[in-house]
Amino acid sequence: MQFSILARQESKDIYLLGDSTVESIYMRPSMRPHVSLDYLLLKNGYNYSVFNLGYSGAHTLSIINVLINKLGDKKDSTLIITLPSNDLSALSFEGNYFNAHWRYSSIIPASDKKVIPVSNISYEPYIRNLKLILNICDALEVKLFFTTIVYTGIDSSLKKLNDIIRSFCKLENVSLIDFEDFFVDKPELFYDKLHFLSEGSKVYSQRIFESIKYGLEKSKLDVIKNYNIVNDVFLGENIHWSTFFSVKNYSFMKVVIDTEFGLDADAKQAILTVDYNGVAVNSKLARSLNTEIGYFSYINGQKNTRMEVLLHIDIPLNCSKMRLGLRSWSSKNIQIHRSFVTLVKV
């Protein structure tokens, strides 16, 4: 499970479930679908935390197992299942989900490297799995949304599965988010046929938000606010400060730093500096004897590596204004591609 980077107590839960399209493990954490949806919800006043249950290779039978093991005590939560493309592989073999292929079998151990393909696919096992998913969600009292299989381009086999999904949802009165016609002619949102680029993740999350928001409870609190620190700079010994921003009535902040350590970044270290506007505070951050630096946290990385760093900073009760800064620490050629802070009110 991937947790929301904005995870909060006293919020209701939303779960995204599917295969590698949903998992998006190849994407920077702050750009993945569950994080994009989390930001959209908070930005629009909905106090929900979003979790990503997607994983590579998932199909409807394995999703049934996830529901029982992960959502057994999640009554009244919301579940969005983006149905996987992997069912097509299982259905194409003799034995369907219970074939003995080492890669496609649902039963472990399985060691066969060759299995017999079927000439005519039976979709009854697929429909049965959809029905089981619906029944389990009803029993767990989880609000279920299906989405069609997400892909771009032309694929008659995946279209057939999506047609079955539409018919099933209409017959069983299940909420359906239909992505097929929208994404089929938008290859610029994907890096291959099935997997999103960051912009595709945002669009996917936006369309989910628009589809589910009417059944969610809106909060009266201003629960989120974003500020940039610095973008597209190389760090040196001077601190690159953000502007001061108000933190009054906010509980904590999440800092996201997309940084790249160059080939000659010997020490491979930078620091995030925190200025509490001269107020004496009780902070978990280290405190430098250098008054210009003040409170700080190290950012460590590997040479010739780009990575995204996430930091949690609690906001002291007696602090109303802050600013954040970045500088190198005995290192050269450290680039900040983007960095921003999100204030969250509990």
N, C-alpha and C positions, 0 to 999 in steps of 0.2 A: 504494500500500500504506500502510495506517495501522499504525504500530508501537505495540506495547504501551507504555504509560507506565511500566511496571515492567520493561521489557526488560532481560534479564540475559545475560551470557556463561555458557557451560557449562550452559545449560538446553536442553531439547528443544523443538521447535517444533510449534505447532498453528495451522492456518490456517482462518479462516472465509471462505467465498466465496459470493457471491450478487449480488443487485441492490441497489437503494437501501434495501430493508428491512434488509439486513445492514450496508451502508455507514453509515447513520444519521448523515449529515453534518450534519443539522439539529439534532442533539443535542449537548449539552456533552460534550467529549472523555472525561471521567472516567465518563460514564454509558453510553457506547456498548457494544454487545454484547461486543466482544473484550476491553475493559477489565474489564467485569463478570465475564467468564469467567476472566480472568487472576487477579483477586482471589480468586475461589472456589477456583481450583486451588491458589494459594499458601496461602490460609487453611487448606486441608485437607491441606497437606503435599506437594503435587505441584509439582515444580520445572520448569514448562513456561512458555514465553513464547508469547503468543497474538497473531497478526497478522490484520488485517482486509483482505481482498482484494476486498470488495464494492464495486460501483460502479453508478451509476444507468444503467439501460437494458440491463443484462446479460441474456443468454439463454444457452441451453445451447451453441449454436455458438460464441459469443464466449468462454464459459468454457473450451472446448477450447483456444482460443488462449492463455488465461491459464495453463492448466496447463503447457503446453509452455514458455512464456516465463518463468514465475515459479517453477515447482516442479521444473524439470529436474534440479537437484542437491540436492533435499530428501528424499533417501532416509530411510525410517523415520519421517518426520514424519506427523502426523495431519491430515486434511483433512475439514472439515464443509462440504458444499455445501447451502445452503438454495436449493432450485430456484426460479428466478425466475418471476414471473407474466408477464413480457414475451414468453415463447414463444407465448402465446396470440395476441398481435398478429401475429407473423410467420407463424404457421400459418394465420391467417385470410385471407391474401392469396395471389393467384396467384403461384407461384414460391416460396412459403413463405420460408425463410431467405434466399433469393437473389432476393427481389423488388427492384424498383428504386425504392422509396419513399425519399425523402430522410431520413425519420426512422427507418424500420423495417428498412432494408436492412443486410445484413452486409457488403456490398461497397461500397467507396468509390472513386471518387465515385458518388453516386446522386442524381438531381435530380428525379425524378418526384414531383409533388404529389398525383397520383391513381393508385391501383392498383386492379386488379379484385379484389373480394372473392370468395372461393369459397363455394359454397352448401353443400358438404359437406367438412368439414375432414378431411384425412388426417393421422393421427398417426404414420405410419411414420417421417417425418424426425425427429420428437421421440425416438422409441424408438431410432433409429439414433444420435442424439447421446448419449443416456444410455449406450449400449453403448460408444461411442468413449471417453467419459469414464472408464468402468470399465476399459477396456483400457489407456488411458494411465496410470491410477493403478497398475494391476498392473505395467506396464512400468517405472514410476518407483519401484516399491516404496514407495508412499505408502498409508497406511491410510485408506480412504474410508468416510465416512458420508454418506448422503443425508438430507435432511429434506424433508418435504412443503412445498408452497408455503404461505407464512404469510399468512393473511388473516382478517378477522373479518366476521361476517354471512353471508348466503346468496349463493352464486355457483355456479351449476350448471356453468359452463364451467371454472372453476378446480377444482371438485370432480372433474370428468372427468379433468383432468390428474393430480390427486392419485391417482385410482383407477389410472391407468396407471402412475404411480410405484410404487404398492404392488405391483401385479402384476409389474412389472419386478424390483423388489428381491427379491420372493419367488422368482421364477424364477432369478435370477442369484445368489442368496444374498448380497445386499448389505445391510449394516447400515442400517436406516431409523429415523429419529426422526420420529414421526408427530405433528404439531402440530394437525392440522385440527380434530378434535373438541374439543380443549382450548381453542383460541382463538376458535372460531366464535361463541361466545356471551359473549365478553369484550370488548366495544367500549371499556370503560373503560381498557384497556391500549394503545389505539391513538389517534392523532390523526386518522387517516382509515382507510380500509379496509385499507391495506397497511402502514402505517408506525407504528412503536412510539412511545409515550411512554416516559419513562425507566423507569417501573415495568414496562412491557412488555418492555423490553430486559433488565431483571434477571430476569424470569420466563423469558424465552427462554433466557438464558444458564444459569440454574439447571437447566432441563430438559436442556440439552445436557450440562452437567456430570454430571448423574445418569446419562446414557446412555453416556458415554464413559469414566468414571472407572475402570471395572473392567478396562479394557485398558491403563491407564497405570501407570507405575512410581512408587511413593510414595517421597518423600525422608524421611530421618530427621531432617533439620534443621528447626528452627523458623525458617522463611524469611520470615515476614511478621508485622508487628504494626502496628496503626493507633492513632493518637491524634488527638483533636480539638485544634485551636488555639482559634479562637473562631467562633461562628455568630451571625448575625442582629444585628450591631452596626454602628453608624456610627463611623468612625474620627475621632479627634481627635489632639491633641498628646501625650496620654498613651498609653503602650504597653499594648495588650491582650495579656497574656502567657498562654501555656498553662501547665499545671503542668509541673514537671520530670519527665522520663521517662528510663528507662534505655536507653542505646544500646550497652551492652557487647556485644561480639561481632557487632554489625551492621556492614554494609559501607557502605551509603549510604541516603539517604532521598529520597523523592519528596514534594514539597509541592504540594498542589492548593488553589488559592484561587479561589473563585467570587465575583467582585467586580463592583460596579456604580458607575460614575462618573456623578454627577448633572449636571444642566444647568449648575450653577454651580461645577463642579469645574474651576476655571481652570487650575491647573497640571497637573491630571490625573495625579497621582503619589502613590503611597504607598510604604512600605518594609516589608519583612520583616526583622525583627531576630532574631539568633541569639545565644543565651547558652550558651557552652560550660562553664558552671558555674565560671568563674574560671580555667580551665586555659589556659595558653599553647599555642596550636595553630597549625599551618600550614594556613591556609584560603585558598581561592580567592575568598572573599567580600571585599568592601570592608570597611575598618575605620574607624569614625568616631572623631573626637577626643572626641566625647561618650561618656563611659564608660557612661551608661545605655543608649545604643543599641548600642555595641559593633560586632559584625560585622553587615553588612546587605546587602540586595539591593533595588534599585528595582523597583517595579511600576508600569508606565506603561500608560495607557489613553486612549481617546477620550471626550470629553464626551458625556454621555447615552448611554453604551454599557455593556452588561453583557457580561462575558467571563470565561473561565476561564483562569487562569495556572498553568503547571506549571513547577516548579523542581526541579533536581537538586542535592543537597548531599551531598558525601562526608563520611563520619564519620571524624575523626582517630583514629588507633590509641590515643592516650593519653587519649581522652575517654570517660568512662563514663556521663555524665549531661548532658542538654541540655534547653533549652526554647526555644520560638519565640514571637515576638510580632508584632503588626501595629500600625501607626500611620499617620496621614496625614503628608504632607510638603508643606507650603505649599499645601494643598488643603482644600477643604470638600466636604461631601456625598458622601463615598465610603463605600459600604455593603459590608460583607462578609456575603454570604448564608451561606456555609459555607466552612470551611477545615480541612484535616486533613493529617496527615503519615503516610506509610507507610514503615516501616523494612524494609529488605530485606537478607537475609544471602546472600552469594554462596558 
